[in-house]
Amino acid sequence: MTTDPELPADGASEPNGPVAIHSQGESHAHGGMAKLVVGAIGIVFGDIGTSPLYAFRETFAGHHPLLPDRLHILGVLSLIFWSMMLVVTIKYVMIIMRADNKGEGGSLALLALINRKSEGKRWTKGIVLLGVFATALFYGDSMITPAISVLSAVEGLTTVNPGFTPFVLPIAVGILIGLFFIQSRGTAKVGLLFGPIMLVYFTVLAVLGIIHILGNPAVLVALNPWYAIQFFITDGYLAFLAMGSVVLAVTGAEALYADMGHFGRKPIGVSWLVFVLPALMLNYLGQGAMILSQDINTALQTIHNPFFLLAPEYLRLPLVILATMATVIASQAVISGAFSVTQQAIQLGFMPRLRITHTSAGAIGQIYIPVMNWGLMVMVILLVISFRSSSNLAAAYGIAVTGAMAIDTCLLAVVLVHLWGWNKWLAAPLIGVFALVDLAYFGANLTKVPDGGWFPLLIGFIAFTLLTTWARGRQLMMARMREVAMPVKVFVQSAVASATRVPGTAVFMTSSPEGVPHALLHNLKHNKVLHERVILLTVKIADVPYLTSGNRMDFKDLGHGFHRVVVNYGFMEDPDVPAVLASTRACGPEFRMMDTSFFLARQTLLPSSRPGMAIWREKLFAWMLRNAESAMEFFKLPTNRVVELGSQVEI
């Protein structure tokens, strides 16, 4: 994939050739399994770990209430347990996490892997669109998760004292604003506390659950799948509607896959199976045991906030504080995930260049994207103010997650059959079970569209339109530029004979490793000179996350002082053109950065009626083009060594 420096906004287009890679995950073995497990508990499981605050409650007291009797409680608990086993344990931990792109996971990483392995296949375009839509749905999810998590924790104050009710919204908004304001400072130091805090949090979940299970051990029969089946036999449609809330217990499952590159498959799997899954299920069973131990009138009151009522009254305020800390950590993980996904989308050609700041010198994943941060903050605050309660937000939550999970199943089918070579008759039953579960959950969540489920769908469709418009617009613009490009050999022969050569080095950045860059043509046309050394430089983004330093640069001498240089990066890496040029002798021992000028072409788009895109999409692409980050800053070019030359292009 080619990063396009000639466009003021950048991404990826064409596949790169075979390159040597290394996996970020190779260092996992050296980090210490215990340390990685604790780190994974602190970062990866924040979203799914805070689900007990609202998932069980919403199933009974949400928009489709159930009577909290023995049939429904055991049926819901059975659904929660088997959802965790099928969706999280089997689908994600045991299968999908094996489909890594050189150690990296997530929809875009998997999409890049499939695209690389399936080049030329008829169905590749459809799979790409599915992967892009899964990414688009993630943005809706990343707005709702901080809002519902923090709000549900702060609402616990009402179980301490009902007089706190008027202060719930202001406190939640204040916490969220503070969270977004500290993003630019980085989270490396605070992140050291995430693991220990979440360890305490999950331990408290388990202990609270065990206390109530000991009081009513009969609740353990809910682990038998028969109770879920009986729930459907007795209350078919109500059970189907209940799945729309039960799925809240597995929201965050996709984070296990997305964060795999930071911790590795094994530490995440170990922490889930040994610690997180038992703690979550003990807490859900404890909530069920508590309700079963009460008469129906008391149960109808308790079911509105069973999580905090697990604790005795004198411990509820500390539990609220601990839960709030856990939800802040979960929100931080989602925000960081949005930054990471955005960086991948930029590098893979689905988004224009945005300003990216690294907040840690040692951790490559610690980045900050201002426009994403403030955009997310505004949307999260609007959600909290508009919906006003976590119960109302729960109606909007789930549809984006279940949609993404269904798409992951489609991508998994491609991986099993076309990448891993499984027999179709062996893969079909497995994919069929996953698809049935995913579609059931997605269908149940579609019933919540009028009550707020429209929001993540709207955000998803807007994001999908932006992502696909940018990708298609770049393809059309680069095609138009190639149509008028002059062959390098012809240009070199004619220019050398007629142009005046001046001392120094000129680097002309171009999206294509063929043809003459527009900036070079304009420079010769207007300034009538050529530098002694002319470098035609192309940055390519590979379909792998990281490249070895030995495969960073390809160099070709074109004669007469002209050189073709291709700099390769993985889609998780941060391009730094001056650093690469300074670290190599390929351009000659006399190459000096202070004698070098970088020439960029800034294209102005002219929408036209030519075939390609609808006029409204061309205008949208032109707007994105104008507002994209400058190639100078994106590639870390020295500001006092850059010359920009403009031109106009019709698509």
KOLMI-729271 format. One line per 10 residues: number of its first residue (from 1); their letters; for each residue x, y, z negated of C-alpha. Coordinates in steps of 0.001 Angstrom, whole numbers, plus 524288, in hexadecimal, padded with zeros to 5 digits. Layout:
NUM = A = X/Y/Z ~ ...
***
This chain:
1 = MTTDPELPAD = 80000/80000/80000 ~ 8052D/80D53/803D1 ~ 80502/81936/7FB3F ~ 8026B/824E6/803D7 ~ 80A9B/830D1/800A4 ~ 80584/83826/80C71 ~ 7F813/838AC/80655 ~ 7F63B/84152/7FA7A ~ 7EFEB/835D7/7F3FF ~ 7F4F4/82848/7F441
11 = GASEPNGPVA = 7F256/819F3/7F30D ~ 7F48C/80DC2/7FAD3 ~ 7F1AA/80925/8086A ~ 7F945/7FE99/80F15 ~ 7FEC4/7F241/808D1 ~ 80D02/7F257/805B3 ~ 815E1/7E764/80A1F ~ 81AF6/7DC8F/80153 ~ 82290/7E21B/7F5FA ~ 828DD/7DC65/7EA01
21 = IHSQGESHAH = 82139/7DEF9/7DDA9 ~ 8224B/7DD7A/7CF3B ~ 8174B/7DC4E/7C593 ~ 815D4/7E5B1/7BA69 ~ 81180/7D9CB/7B2FF ~ 81F25/7D3DE/7B39A ~ 822AF/7DBAD/7A798 ~ 81769/7D623/79FC7 ~ 81F37/7CA8E/79B33 ~ 82957/7D39E/79584
31 = GGMAKLVVGA = 81F68/7DBC9/78E08 ~ 81C3D/7D15B/783F8 ~ 80F61/7CA04/78495 ~ 80A93/7CEED/77754 ~ 80D3D/7DD18/77AEE ~ 80657/7DB95/78802 ~ 7FAB4/7D4DD/781B1 ~ 7F931/7E001/777E1 ~ 7FAB4/7E9F5/782D3 ~ 7F05B/7E318/78AEC
41 = IGIVFGDIGT = 7E6F8/7E2EC/77F61 ~ 7E908/7F188/77DCA ~ 7E720/7F55D/78C05 ~ 7E064/7EAC9/793F4 ~ 7D545/7E6FF/78ADF ~ 7D0BB/7F459/78650 ~ 7C4CF/7F4AD/78F3A ~ 7BFDB/7E6E0/78CE5 ~ 7C3EC/7E7EE/77E8C ~ 7BAAA/7F338/77BD2
51 = SPLYAFRETF = 7AEFC/7EC5C/7821F ~ 7AA18/7E6C4/77504 ~ 7A689/7F4B0/7713A ~ 79B45/7F4D1/77AED ~ 799F0/7E844/7831D ~ 79233/7DFDB/77966 ~ 78A25/7EB9B/77505 ~ 7865B/7EF9E/782D9 ~ 7818F/7E201/7863A ~ 77720/7E327/77BAD
61 = AGHHPLLPDR = 774F7/7F1C8/779E1 ~ 77825/7F6E7/7877A ~ 76F3A/7FA2C/792E2 ~ 769FA/7EC33/79360 ~ 7686B/7E8D8/784D7 ~ 767B9/7DB00/77FA0 ~ 761E6/7D647/772DF ~ 76D76/7D2EA/769E3 ~ 768AE/7C535/766C1 ~ 77019/7B857/766B9
71 = LHILGVLSLI = 76D4E/7B4E5/774FE ~ 7721A/7C1E2/77A4B ~ 77DC0/7C38A/77132 ~ 7833A/7B606/773F1 ~ 78033/7B779/7826A ~ 78731/7C499/7836B ~ 792F6/7BFD1/77B9D ~ 793D7/7B3DE/78461 ~ 79366/7BC9B/79076 ~ 79E20/7C54E/78AE0
81 = FWSMMLVVTI = 7A6F7/7B9BD/787B7 ~ 7A580/7B2EF/794C7 ~ 7A6E5/7BFD4/79C1B ~ 7B3E4/7C1DF/79555 ~ 7B810/7B41A/798AC ~ 7B3E3/7B452/7A6F8 ~ 7B6BD/7C271/7AAA1 ~ 7C25D/7C622/7A225 ~ 7C91C/7B958/79EAF ~ 7C753/7B113/7AAE4
91 = KYVMIIMRAD = 7C565/7BB10/7B5B4 ~ 7CF05/7C5A4/7B19F ~ 7D8DD/7BFA0/7A822 ~ 7DA32/7B221/7AE50 ~ 7D825/7B503/7BCD1 ~ 7D82C/7C321/7C18C ~ 7E411/7C6EC/7B971 ~ 7EBCD/7BCDC/7C127 ~ 7E90E/7C4CF/7CD6D ~ 7F2FC/7CF53/7CA51
101 = NKGEGGSLAL = 7F9E9/7D7F8/7D420 ~ 807E7/7D5DD/7CF6D ~ 803B4/7D7A3/7C14A ~ 7F99C/7E254/7C375 ~ 7EAEF/7E07D/7C267 ~ 7DE94/7E833/7C504 ~ 7D58A/7E9A3/7D0C5 ~ 7DEF4/7F1EC/7D8CC ~ 7EAB4/7E93F/7D5E6 ~ 7E2BF/7DD3D/7D9B6
111 = LALINRKSEG = 7DDD0/7E44D/7E5C0 ~ 7EBC2/7E780/7E9DD ~ 7EF8D/7D942/7E7F0 ~ 7E41E/7D458/7F029 ~ 7E6AF/7DEA1/7FA9B ~ 7F4F3/7DA9A/7FB9D ~ 7F219/7CC12/7FC5A ~ 7E643/7CD18/80551 ~ 7EABC/7D6E4/80F8D ~ 7E307/7D58F/81C0E
121 = KRWTKGIVLL = 7D7BB/7CDA6/81669 ~ 7CA2E/7D1BD/81AED ~ 7C4BD/7D2FA/80D2E ~ 7D000/7DB0D/807C6 ~ 7C925/7E825/809E1 ~ 7BD20/7E3B0/8024E ~ 7C588/7DED6/7F712 ~ 7CCDE/7EBD4/7F6DD ~ 7C005/7F344/7F5E7 ~ 7BB93/7EA79/7EAB2
131 = GVFATALFYG = 7C850/7ECD6/7E368 ~ 7C742/7FB75/7E57A ~ 7B933/7FB5A/7E081 ~ 7BD76/7F3FC/7D449 ~ 7C776/7FEC1/7D207 ~ 7BCFA/80915/7D427 ~ 7B420/8028E/7CA16 ~ 7BF61/802EA/7C063 ~ 7BEC5/811C7/7C020 ~ 7B095/81162/7BBB1
141 = DSMITPAISV = 7B444/80788/7B13E ~ 7BFC5/80FE3/7ACC4 ~ 7B675/81B26/7AA08 ~ 7AC5A/81352/7A25B ~ 7B5C9/80B2B/79A15 ~ 7BB94/8165F/791F2 ~ 7AE28/81C80/79041 ~ 7A6FF/81056/78B75 ~ 7B272/80B2D/7835E ~ 7B542/81782/77B8F
151 = LSAVEGLTTV = 7A6EB/81B0F/77A25 ~ 7A346/80D79/77515 ~ 7AE20/80E2C/76AE0 ~ 7AA9B/81BCE/76620 ~ 79C55/817C0/7653D ~ 7A0BE/80EB6/75A54 ~ 7A0D7/81AC9/751A6 ~ 791FF/819F9/75131 ~ 7932F/80CE1/74A10 ~ 79B7E/813B0/73FBE
161 = NPGFTPFVLP = 79218/81EFC/73E2C ~ 7867F/8224A/7471C ~ 789A9/83099/744CB ~ 79547/82F4A/74E00 ~ 78C2E/82DB3/759C4 ~ 78D0A/83BEF/75E97 ~ 79BE5/83B36/75E60 ~ 79D5D/82EE3/766B7 ~ 79D84/835AA/773FD ~ 7A6B0/840E6/77035
171 = IAVGILIGLF = 7B056/83785/769C6 ~ 7B032/82E4B/77587 ~ 7B229/8398A/77F1D ~ 7BD2C/83F13/776C6 ~ 7C443/831F0/7764B ~ 7C312/83026/7850B ~ 7C7CE/83DE9/7882B ~ 7D37F/83BD5/77F3A ~ 7D668/82ED3/785E6 ~ 7D6CE/834EE/79370
181 = FIQSRGTAKV = 7DED9/8408C/78ECA ~ 7E9E5/837DE/789C5 ~ 7EB3E/8306F/796A1 ~ 7F54C/839E0/79C2A ~ 7FE24/83762/79067 ~ 7FE9C/828E0/79332 ~ 7FA8A/81DB2/78A80 ~ 8076E/8168A/788A6 ~ 808E6/81A08/77A3D ~ 7FA8F/8189E/776EE
191 = GLLFGPIMLV = 7FA63/80BF9/77EA9 ~ 8036D/805C1/774BA ~ 7F817/80631/76B11 ~ 7EE12/80059/7746A ~ 7F219/7F22A/77230 ~ 7F226/7F276/7633A ~ 7E553/7FA20/762A8 ~ 7DE88/7F093/76BCB ~ 7E423/7E519/76428 ~ 7DDCF/7EA97/757DD
201 = YFTVLAVLGI = 7D146/7ED74/75F5F ~ 7CFDC/7DFAA/764EA ~ 7D348/7D9E0/7579C ~ 7C877/7E1EA/7514B ~ 7BF01/7DD70/75BF3 ~ 7C233/7CF45/758EA ~ 7C186/7D0DB/74A0F ~ 7B462/7D7E3/74A76 ~ 7AF18/7CD55/75351 ~ 7B425/7C21A/74AF3
211 = IHILGNPAVL = 7AE05/7C7CD/73E97 ~ 7A071/7C773/744A1 ~ 7A28B/7BA6D/74B91 ~ 7A5C0/7B438/73E6F ~ 798C4/7B949/73986 ~ 79178/7B31B/744EF ~ 79A2A/7A8F9/74BCB ~ 78E9C/7A3F4/753C6 ~ 79152/7AF18/75D4D ~ 79CD9/7A740/762B5
221 = VALNPWYAIQ = 79363/79EB9/76A72 ~ 79275/7AA4D/773D9 ~ 79F29/7A580/77A08 ~ 796EE/79AAB/78008 ~ 792F5/79EDF/78DDF ~ 78591/798B8/78BB4 ~ 7812F/7A4CE/78425 ~ 78402/7AD88/78FDC ~ 77C7C/7A410/79886 ~ 7713E/7A398/78ED3
231 = FFITDGYLAF = 770E5/7B27D/78ED8 ~ 76EDA/7B265/79D9D ~ 764DA/7A765/79D1A ~ 75CBF/7AE8F/792DA ~ 75E46/7BCBA/7975A ~ 76328/7BC11/7A557 ~ 761C1/7CA50/7A982 ~ 76541/7CFD0/79C1B ~ 77174/7C741/79BFD ~ 7750F/7CC6B/7A970
241 = LAMGSVVLAV = 77365/7DA7B/7A4D0 ~ 77B54/7D754/7989B ~ 786E4/7D3E3/7A152 ~ 787CE/7E250/7A4AB ~ 78BD4/7E4C9/7967A ~ 792F6/7D7F2/793EE ~ 79CAA/7DB95/79E9E ~ 7A10E/7E703/7960D ~ 7A838/7DCAD/78E09 ~ 7B16C/7D9E0/79977
251 = TGAEALYADM = 7B387/7E7B1/79E95 ~ 7C216/7E99E/79EE6 ~ 7C4EF/7DBFB/7A42A ~ 7CA5A/7E1F5/7B0A0 ~ 7D415/7E9A7/7A849 ~ 7DB03/7DCE3/7A520 ~ 7DE39/7DB69/7B388 ~ 7E10C/7E9C3/7B616 ~ 7EABC/7EACA/7AAC1 ~ 7F1C5/7DE23/7ADE5
261 = GHFGRKPIGV = 7FD7D/7E55A/7B37C ~ 80038/7EBD0/7A661 ~ 80016/7DF9B/79DDC ~ 7FFF7/7D373/7A65D ~ 7F5E9/7C8C2/7A80A ~ 7FA55/7C026/79CC1 ~ 7FA44/7CA72/791C8 ~ 7ECB5/7CF07/795ED ~ 7E7A8/7C10A/79696 ~ 7ED66/7BD82/78958
271 = SWLVFVLPAL = 7E82E/7C9A7/78295 ~ 7DA92/7C753/78850 ~ 7D96A/7B8E4/78517 ~ 7E024/7B908/777D4 ~ 7DBE7/7C5F6/77204 ~ 7D25F/7CEB0/7796A ~ 7C834/7C4B4/77DD9 ~ 7C6E2/7BE71/77042 ~ 7C5F5/7CBC8/7699E ~ 7BB68/7D096/772F5
281 = MLNYLGQGAM = 7B337/7C444/77217 ~ 7B437/7C3CE/76343 ~ 7AF13/7D1B0/762C9 ~ 7A3D6/7CF17/76C30 ~ 7A048/7C2C2/7649A ~ 7A121/7CA90/757ED ~ 797A0/7D4B9/75D43 ~ 78E62/7C9C5/76120 ~ 78FC6/7C2F6/753EC ~ 78CAB/7CF99/74CC9
291 = ILSQDINTAL = 78036/7D1C3/7549E ~ 77BFD/7C37D/7530C ~ 77D5B/7C4D7/7444A ~ 77397/7D00D/743D1 ~ 764CD/7D075/744A0 ~ 75F61/7D57A/75174 ~ 75C50/7E33B/74C6C ~ 76A04/7E530/74710 ~ 76FD6/7DF41/75363 ~ 7687A/7E910/75BD0
301 = QTIHNPFFLL = 76F4B/7F3FC/7543D ~ 77CBF/7EDB0/753AF ~ 77D2F/7EA7D/76230 ~ 77E8F/7F8FC/76581 ~ 78C86/7F907/7602E ~ 7909A/7EB49/75C15 ~ 79F3D/7ED4B/75DEC ~ 7A11B/7F763/75327 ~ 7971E/7F0DB/74A44 ~ 79FF4/7E4DB/749D8
311 = APEYLRLPLV = 7A849/7EC6A/7401E ~ 7A3F9/7EF70/73236 ~ 79FD1/7FD7A/7303F ~ 7AC6E/801D9/7299D ~ 7B497/7FD0B/73548 ~ 7AC66/802BF/74034 ~ 7B376/80FC7/74118 ~ 7C0ED/80929/74262 ~ 7BAD7/80018/74C96 ~ 7B5A1/80BD8/75422
321 = ILATMATVIA = 7C337/81207/753EB ~ 7C9BE/80555/75850 ~ 7BFA2/8033E/76311 ~ 7C162/81143/767B4 ~ 7D019/80F37/7689B ~ 7CDB6/802B8/77059 ~ 7C495/809A7/779D6 ~ 7CE72/814A7/77BCB ~ 7D8A3/80A4C/77F1F ~ 7CF0F/803B5/78869
331 = SQAVISGAFS = 7CC42/810D4/78ED1 ~ 7DAC6/813A2/79003 ~ 7DCC9/806AB/796FB ~ 7D1E3/809DA/7A0A9 ~ 7D73C/81780/7A347 ~ 7E4EF/81220/7A56D ~ 7DEE7/807D5/7AE48 ~ 7D86A/81285/7B65A ~ 7E597/8192D/7B7FB ~ 7EBF9/80C60/7BC13
341 = VTQQAIQLGF = 7E13F/808CD/7C5CB ~ 7E1DD/8167D/7CB95 ~ 7F095/8156D/7CD73 ~ 7EEDA/8085A/7D45A ~ 7E406/80DF8/7DCF1 ~ 7ECD0/81956/7E0D8 ~ 7F827/81077/7E445 ~ 7EF9A/806CB/7EBB5 ~ 7E975/81164/7F413 ~ 7DBD2/812ED/7EE45
351 = MPRLRITHTS = 7DD92/82006/7E780 ~ 7E4BB/82CBB/7EA6F ~ 7F0E2/83012/7E2DA ~ 7EE2A/8355C/7D53D ~ 7F756/83B41/7CB43 ~ 7FCDA/83027/7C2FE ~ 804CA/832E6/7B6B5 ~ 80CD4/8288D/7AFCC ~ 80B31/829BB/7A11C ~ 815A7/81FD4/79D72
361 = AGAIGQIYIP = 82393/81E89/7A245 ~ 823E6/81018/79F20 ~ 8163E/80B05/7A232 ~ 812E4/80B23/7B0AD ~ 80453/809A3/7AE0F ~ 80368/815D0/7A572 ~ 7FDF0/81FC0/7AF11 ~ 7F4BD/82B4F/7AE62 ~ 7EC59/83062/7B9A6 ~ 7E694/83DB3/7B5E2
371 = VMNWGLMVMV = 7DB53/83E0B/7BFA5 ~ 7D6D9/8306E/7BB96 ~ 7D82D/8339B/7AD1E ~ 7CFFE/83FF5/7AD5C ~ 7C627/83A37/7B6E3 ~ 7C42D/82E74/7AE00 ~ 7C31C/83733/7A20C ~ 7B860/83F89/7A807 ~ 7B095/833A0/7AC54 ~ 7B229/82C8A/79F47
381 = ILLVISFRSS = 7ADC0/83872/79783 ~ 7A21F/83A63/7A09D ~ 79E69/82C1E/79EAD ~ 79ECF/82D4D/78FD8 ~ 796E2/839E1/78FD9 ~ 78D0E/834EB/799E6 ~ 78A8D/82736/79499 ~ 78C52/82B31/78635 ~ 78D3A/81D46/780C8 ~ 794FE/810FA/7836C
391 = SNLAAAYGIA = 78838/80998/78555 ~ 78479/8128D/79098 ~ 79224/8115A/79645 ~ 79121/8028B/79599 ~ 7868E/80374/79FF4 ~ 79096/80974/7A929 ~ 79B5D/80038/7A4FE ~ 79D5A/7F2F7/7AB0B ~ 7992D/7F4B6/7B923 ~ 7A68C/7F980/7BD88
401 = VTGAMAIDTC = 7AD58/7EEBB/7B5D6 ~ 7A4B7/7E3DB/7BB23 ~ 7A615/7E929/7C8F3 ~ 7B4DD/7E8F3/7C7C4 ~ 7B478/7DB37/7C20D ~ 7AC4E/7D662/7CD87 ~ 7B605/7DC5D/7D70A ~ 7C13F/7D5EE/7CFB0 ~ 7BA78/7C8E3/7D1F7 ~ 7BA1C/7CBA1/7E0A4
411 = LLAVVLVHLW = 7C88E/7CF11/7E08D ~ 7CB4B/7C2D4/7D88F ~ 7C49E/7BA7E/7E2EA ~ 7CE1C/7BFDC/7ED12 ~ 7D998/7BD5B/7E403 ~ 7D5B5/7AF3E/7E116 ~ 7D333/7AB39/7EF28 ~ 7DC33/7B39F/7F777 ~ 7E784/7B6CE/7EE55 ~ 7E845/7AAD3/7E5A6
421 = GWNKWLAAPL = 7E32B/7A135/7EFAD ~ 7D8C9/79AE5/7E727 ~ 7CF7C/7915C/7ED9C ~ 7C2D2/79896/7F09B ~ 7BA9B/78DDA/7EA82 ~ 7C278/78F29/7DDF5 ~ 7C222/79E08/7DDAA ~ 7B3B7/79F68/7E13F ~ 7ADCD/79A22/7D476 ~ 7B6D4/7A28B/7CC2A
431 = IGVFALVDLA = 7B432/7AED8/7D409 ~ 7A5BB/7AB62/7D412 ~ 7A528/7AB02/7C527 ~ 7AC68/7B7F5/7C3F2 ~ 7A3E4/7BE3B/7CE69 ~ 79769/7B96B/7C7E0 ~ 79B89/7BF2F/7BABB ~ 7A048/7CBFE/7C0B7 ~ 79429/7CDEF/7C916 ~ 78B44/7CABF/7BDA2
441 = YFGANLTKVP = 791DD/7D50A/7B550 ~ 7920E/7DED5/7C08E ~ 7839B/7DC58/7C366 ~ 78011/7DE2C/7B51E ~ 78777/7EB09/7B4E5 ~ 78085/7EFD6/7C124 ~ 7743D/7F0BB/7B8CE ~ 77B3E/7FB52/7B105 ~ 77D2E/8043F/7BCDB ~ 7718E/80D40/7B999
451 = DGGWFPLLIG = 77624/80E6F/7AB6C ~ 783E4/81304/7AEA6 ~ 789E6/8081F/7B6BA ~ 7892B/81156/7C25A ~ 7948B/81934/7BCDB ~ 79FCE/80F72/7BEA3 ~ 79A17/80B90/7CBD5 ~ 799E0/819D4/7D013 ~ 7A7E2/81BD3/7CB7E ~ 7ABC7/80F27/7D24B
461 = FIAFTLLTTW = 7A5CA/8131B/7DF59 ~ 7ABE0/820B7/7DEAE ~ 7B93D/81AE2/7DB92 ~ 7B795/8109D/7E64B ~ 7B44A/81B47/7F032 ~ 7C042/82332/7EC55 ~ 7C967/81769/7EC8C ~ 7C4EB/8124A/7F9C3 ~ 7C432/81FE0/7FFE7 ~ 7D232/822A0/7FC0E
471 = ARGRQLMMAR = 7D729/8157E/800EB ~ 7CFF6/816A8/80DF4 ~ 7D388/824F8/80FBE ~ 7E1F1/8220D/80DE6 ~ 7E164/8171C/817CF ~ 7DB0B/8200B/821E7 ~ 7E45F/82B4B/81F5E ~ 7F069/822B9/82058 ~ 7EB1F/81CA7/82CE3 ~ 7E946/82A33/832E6
481 = MREVAMPVKV = 7F705/82E1E/82ED8 ~ 7FCC6/821CF/834DC ~ 7F5BB/8249A/841AC ~ 7FDB3/830F9/843C4 ~ 80A67/82C55/83DA1 ~ 816B5/82D12/84603 ~ 81FFA/8215C/8467C ~ 82BFF/823CF/83E14 ~ 835C7/81F99/84880 ~ 83056/8294F/8525B
491 = FVQSAVASAT = 83036/83438/84859 ~ 83E27/831C9/843AA ~ 843AC/831FF/8516A ~ 83CB3/83E96/8553B ~ 83E89/845AB/84842 ~ 84D0D/842C9/846F5 ~ 84F77/84879/85452 ~ 8480E/8551D/85202 ~ 84736/85846/84376 ~ 8511D/85F46/83AF4
501 = RVPGTAVFMT = 85625/856FA/82F8E ~ 8579F/85D46/82232 ~ 85E83/857FC/815F5 ~ 8573E/84FF0/80BCF ~ 84D1F/84530/80B31 ~ 83ECD/845F9/80EE2 ~ 83569/83BB3/809CB ~ 828CA/83AF1/81199 ~ 81EA8/832E7/80A7B ~ 81589/82B43/81331
511 = SSPEGVPHAL = 80AC2/82144/8115B ~ 80F14/818D0/81CBE ~ 81C58/81233/81EA1 ~ 81A90/8149E/82D32 ~ 819E4/82111/83515 ~ 81E4B/82ED9/831EA ~ 81866/835B3/825FC ~ 80FFD/84195/828DF ~ 81815/8499F/81F64 ~ 82471/846F2/82770
521 = LHNLKHNKVL = 81DCC/84B0E/83410 ~ 818AF/8578E/82DCE ~ 825C3/85AC2/827A6 ~ 82CD7/8597A/834A9 ~ 8223A/8610F/83BA4 ~ 82265/86CA0/83242 ~ 83043/86CC9/82CBE ~ 8379E/867BB/838C5 ~ 8418E/8603C/83075 ~ 844A7/8527C/82BA8
531 = HERVILLTVK = 84C6F/84EE8/81F8B ~ 858EC/8470B/820D8 ~ 85247/83BA2/81A0C ~ 843DE/838FB/81C58 ~ 83D00/82E97/81419 ~ 82F86/829C2/81811 ~ 82A5F/82487/80B2D ~ 81E78/81BE7/80908 ~ 81967/8176D/7FBC5 ~ 812A3/80A2D/7FC16
541 = IADVPYLTSG = 80A35/8046A/7F16E ~ 80A7E/7F591/7F12D ~ 7FF4B/7EC9B/7ED24 ~ 80736/7E864/7E143 ~ 80870/7EFE6/7D475 ~ 81746/7F10E/7D39A ~ 8230A/7EFB3/7DC9E ~ 8311D/7EC78/7D96C ~ 83A8B/7F7D5/7DAC0 ~ 8422A/7F056/7E525
551 = NRMDFKDLGH = 83671/7F115/7EE3D ~ 83356/7FF41/7EBA2 ~ 838A5/80521/7F83B ~ 839E2/80154/8068D ~ 84365/8097F/80E98 ~ 84552/80AA7/81D3F ~ 84EFF/81352/8247E ~ 8487F/8191D/8309B ~ 854D4/81FDB/83560 ~ 85866/82E44/836FD
561 = GFHRVVVNYG = 85691/830AF/82864 ~ 848B8/82B50/8280E ~ 84509/820ED/81E0C ~ 8388F/8195B/81B5B ~ 83677/81650/80CD3 ~ 82B37/80E62/8071A ~ 829CA/80EC6/7F83B ~ 821B3/803B4/7F259 ~ 819D7/803FF/7E5C5 ~ 81034/7FAF4/7DF1A
571 = FMEDPDVPAV = 80288/7FFF9/7DC78 ~ 8054F/80122/7CDD7 ~ 811A9/80926/7CFD4 ~ 813BC/817C4/7CFE7 ~ 81A27/81CEA/7DC78 ~ 82642/82551/7DA34 ~ 82C58/8286F/7E761 ~ 837EA/830E8/7E2DB ~ 83C00/8268C/7D8EB ~ 83C35/81BFC/7E358
581 = LASTRACGPE = 843CF/82451/7ED00 ~ 84D88/82877/7E29B ~ 84FDF/81A78/7DE36 ~ 8539F/8151B/7EB77 ~ 85F75/816AD/7F449 ~ 857C7/812AF/80043 ~ 8566F/820D8/80484 ~ 8652B/822B4/803C6 ~ 86EAD/825FD/7F8E5 ~ 86D98/83473/7FC36
591 = FRMMDTSFFL = 85EE8/834AC/7F990 ~ 85BF7/83F4B/7EF72 ~ 84E9C/842FB/7EA52 ~ 8522C/85172/7E974 ~ 85492/851AE/7F81B ~ 847D1/84AC3/7FB25 ~ 83AC6/85081/7FF4E ~ 82E01/848E8/7FF30 ~ 8243E/84BD8/809FF ~ 815DF/8487A/80823
601 = ARQTLLPSSR = 80A8F/84996/811A6 ~ 7FE22/84EF1/80B84 ~ 7F2C9/84AC2/813F3 ~ 7E608/85257/81501 ~ 7DA9F/849C5/818EA ~ 7D0EF/84E3C/82330 ~ 7C471/8460E/8229E ~ 7BF9F/84295/8302E ~ 7B57C/83A37/83708 ~ 7BFBB/83050/83B45
611 = PGMAIWREKL = 7BC70/8223D/8378C ~ 7C16D/81E45/82A29 ~ 7B97D/82396/81EC7 ~ 7ACEC/82B03/81CD5 ~ 7AEBC/839C2/81C96 ~ 7AB03/83A9F/80E29 ~ 7B583/83090/80AC7 ~ 7BF8F/837F4/812FC ~ 7BC52/84456/80B67 ~ 7BD61/83CBE/7FEA0
621 = FAWMLRNAES = 7CA9E/83775/802DA ~ 7CF12/84530/80690 ~ 7CB24/84A11/7F908 ~ 7D2B1/83EFB/7F276 ~ 7DE4B/84207/7FB46 ~ 7DE71/85061/7F738 ~ 7DDB7/84D46/7E8B0 ~ 7E7B0/84254/7E837 ~ 7F490/8436A/7E108 ~ 7FFF4/8487D/7E912
631 = AMEFFKLPTN = 8093B/83E3A/7EE90 ~ 81436/8466C/7E8C7 ~ 80FFA/8439F/7DAD4 ~ 80B40/835D1/7DD54 ~ 8186F/8318C/7E2CE ~ 81FDB/839E8/7D8D7 ~ 82676/84236/7E32D ~ 82E57/84DE8/7DE2C ~ 82588/859CD/7DFAC ~ 83077/86292/7E4B0
641 = RVVELGSQVE = 83438/858F7/7EF70 ~ 826D5/85706/7F5E6 ~ 821AC/85CFD/80285 ~ 81385/85AC0/80685 ~ 80F0E/85C0B/8149C ~ 80088/85BF0/817C3 ~ 7F8E3/85652/8231E ~ 7EAE4/852F2/82689 ~ 7E543/84582/82964 ~ 7D7E1/84157/82E82
651 = I = 7D1FB/83455/82A75
***
